[in-house]
Amino acid sequence: MSAEIEMYTGPRCIYCDRAKKLLNQKGLVFKELDINQNPKLKDEMLIRTGGKKTIPQIFINKKSIGGFDELYSLELIGDLDKILGT
């Protein structure tokens, strides 16, 4: 079973691009939620993150892991694969 990955993104966001690149390099499928194309998603993101406004905001199996810095840190220490079950 693969992990469910959701990522709130927006336009001209280099950290969103970096997060997508990392996930794509790992061959992972993720759902991109563009808060610019659907402003209601921003409200949803704020609720799910407890008020965090920065993008990206990444969720794995419904659990918030934070943004790109947190995603990359998990990858560096080898915990991302553990969380993903890979």
ChimeraX attribute file (.defattr): number of C-alpha atoms within 10 A of each C-alpha:
attribute: neighborCount
match mode: 1-to-1
recipient: residues
	/A:1	6
	/A:2	10
	/A:3	16
	/A:4	15
	/A:5	19
	/A:6	20
	/A:7	23
	/A:8	22
	/A:9	27
	/A:10	21
	/A:11	12
	/A:12	8
	/A:13	12
	/A:14	13
	/A:15	17
	/A:16	22
	/A:17	16
	/A:18	16
	/A:19	22
	/A:20	20
	/A:21	12
	/A:22	16
	/A:23	16
	/A:24	12
	/A:25	9
	/A:26	10
	/A:27	9
	/A:28	14
	/A:29	14
	/A:30	17
	/A:31	12
	/A:32	16
	/A:33	19
	/A:34	18
	/A:35	19
	/A:36	13
	/A:37	12
	/A:38	11
	/A:39	10
	/A:40	11
	/A:41	16
	/A:42	20
	/A:43	13
	/A:44	13
	/A:45	23
	/A:46	14
	/A:47	11
	/A:48	15
	/A:49	17
	/A:50	9
	/A:51	11
	/A:52	14
	/A:53	12
	/A:54	16
	/A:55	22
	/A:56	29
	/A:57	25
	/A:58	28
	/A:59	22
	/A:60	17
	/A:61	14
	/A:62	12
	/A:63	13
	/A:64	16
	/A:65	18
	/A:66	18
	/A:67	21
	/A:68	21
	/A:69	14
	/A:70	15
	/A:71	20
	/A:72	17
	/A:73	12
	/A:74	16
	/A:75	14
	/A:76	10
	/A:77	9
	/A:78	11
	/A:79	14
	/A:80	18
	/A:81	12
	/A:82	10
	/A:83	13
	/A:84	15
	/A:85	10
	/A:86	9
